[in-house]
Every structure is written in C-alpha cells, then in structure tokens.
Amino acid sequence: MSTGAHLLLIAITGGTILAILRLVRRQVLRAKYSLLWLTVGLGLLLVAAWPALLDLIADSLGVNYQPALFLMLAVAFLLIIAVHFSFELSRLESRARTLAEEVALLRNQVSQQPSHQRSSHQQSSHQERSETQPSAEPAAPSEHH
C-alpha cells in the first residue's frame, strides 16, 4: 500500500475513534461497547501507522499472505460480535418477558379490586401527584424586610 493510502487509513481510523468518543460523551453509545470499538480502532490505527506490524504478526503465526491474516482476524471479530449480540438479545428478550408478566399480574390485581376501592385509590393517588407536582401558576414573590 502506498504512503498516501496509509495516511488516508490513519485519518479515517482516527476520525472513527473521535466519533466513538463523541457518541460516548453524548451517552448514545454505552461505555461497555465503546471499549470494544475503541480497542479495535486503536488496533487498526497501529496497523495503518506501522504496516510492518501486520507482516511481523503474520510471520510469527506462520501465515504467508498478510491480507489473509487481516481477513481471518476480521471474520473472527465479527463472529465474536455476533455471538455477543445474540447473548444480549436473549437476555433482553427474557427481561422483557419477565416485565410483561409482572405488568399482567399487576393489571390482574387492579382489575380484581372492588370498583369503590379502585376509584378511591385512583383519587388519592391523583391528589398525591397534584400535591407533589409544582403548580403551573407562578409563585407570588415573597417580601423580605
């Protein structure tokens, strides 16, 4: 690869790292995922800045064609990401199911209460909410002498 291509790859990788940091700062990307992407970004930055590093790693692993090593590492990384996201999806589906069951049980309990208890409970909770929420009217200025 030419020097210009390496510089372009360094610039793209550096921009990606900055974008990841910005997403974390805005709390769009959670920190546990950002560590993964930042590690990958820094690894790519190292390989882009020092192309001989990939050659050295390939030689030490006995890989004759360095791009094949890069492709093999990329596929392994994507496989690990797919397994991780499958785990997260399964965990979230389980949590959503549990929450749906809890909501159904609570709705069942509410529907089985006698109607006069429900209406008095709703009125008292409405009064509690209106007492704790600030009124829309501006408060009168207090006079301090």
C-alpha positions, 0 to 999 in steps of 0.5 A: 500500500502506498504512503498516501493510502496509509495516511488516508487509513490513519485519518479515517481510523482516527476520525472513527475513534473521535466519533466513538468518543463523541457518541460516548460523551453524548451517552448514545453509545454505552461505555461497555461497547465503546471499549470494544470499538475503541480497542479495535480502532486503536488496533487498526490505527497501529496497523495503518501507522506501522504496516510492518506490524501486520507482516511481523504478526503474520510471520510469527503465526506462520501465515504467508499472505498478510491480507489473509491474516487481516481477513481471518482476524476480521471474520473472527471479530465479527463472529465474536460480535455476533455471538455477543449480540445474540447473548444480549438479545436473549437476555433482553428478550427474557427481561422483557418477558419477565416485565410483561408478566409482572405488568399482567399480574399487576393489571390482574390485581387492579382489575380484581379490586372492588370498583369503590376501592379502585376509584378511591385509590385512583383519587388519592393517588391523583391528589398525591401527584397534584400535591407533589407536582409544582403548580403551573401558576407562578409563585407570588414573590415573597417580601423580605424586610 
